[in-house]
Amino acid sequence: MPMVYSVAESDKEGDLIASCVGIGRARESFGMIFEHSGLMSAAHAEETVRGQLEEAFHMRGMTLDEVIIESCELKVQRCGCTVAAVMLW
């Protein structure tokens, strides 16, 4: 199954890791998907993805009508991984 995904991993105790994917849609045109992950909070990853969507639509002169963002975060205890994914339909 084709997909866009975002992965973060760490084996350092105390690290906060997050993964995020976002879909932006225009009613009269196409949509776009962006992703972001790393050593950060889910809120920071979501803010980054929202900014990517807004900039991409603005640069193309399109109206961003709908935004769907999903993220996850984990405070690492021994080792850990976060994954956020969008299956392409």
N, C-alpha and C positions, 0 to 999 in steps of 0.2 A: 504494500500500500504506500503510495507516495505521500510524503509529509514534510512539513517544516517543523524542526524541533530545536530546542535549546537545552543544553546540559551544563551543569556545574558540579564539580567534585572537589573534595578536600579530605586530607587525612590529618589535619591539624586541629586538635581539640580547641573549641571555642570559636572557630570560624563561623561566620554567618554566610551561607551561600543561597543563591536564588536563581530560578529560571523563569522566563516569561515569554509568552507569545501573544501577539495581538493581530486582530483582523480589522481592517478598515474597509468600508464599503461605500460606494457612491450609487445612488438610486439609478441614475441614467447611464452608468458606465461600469467599469470593472472595479475590483477590489485589490487590496494589497495585504501582504502578511509580513510582519517583522518579528524579530526575536532578539533577546538580550539575556545574558547570564553572567555569573561570576561571584566574586566576593562582595556581597551587597545584600540589602534587604529586598524583600519582594516589592515594597513600595517604591524603592529607587528604580528597580528594574521596570516596573509598570510605568513610572514617569518617563523613563528613557524611551520605551516602546511607543507610548502615546505621542511623544515629541517626534519620533521617527515617522509615525503615520501622518501627523499634522504637516510636517515639512514636505513629505513626499507628495501629498495631495496638493499642497500649496504650490510646489514647484511645477506641477502639471496643470495648474489652473482648474483643479477639480474641487467639488464640494464633498467634504467628508460627512456623510449622512449617518453612518452607524459605526460604532467602535465596540469591539468585544475583546477584552483582555483577560487572560488567565495566567496566574503565577503561583509559585510555591517557594517556600524558603525552609531552611533547616539550619539549626545551630548544631555544629558537628560535635559529637562526643568522642568517637574514636576514628571513624571514617564515614563518609556519607556522600550522597549524590542527589541532585534534584533534576527533574526532567519535566518540561512542558512541551506539548506537541499539538499540531493541527494536522489532521488528516485531510488531504486534498480530495475534493469531491468533483 
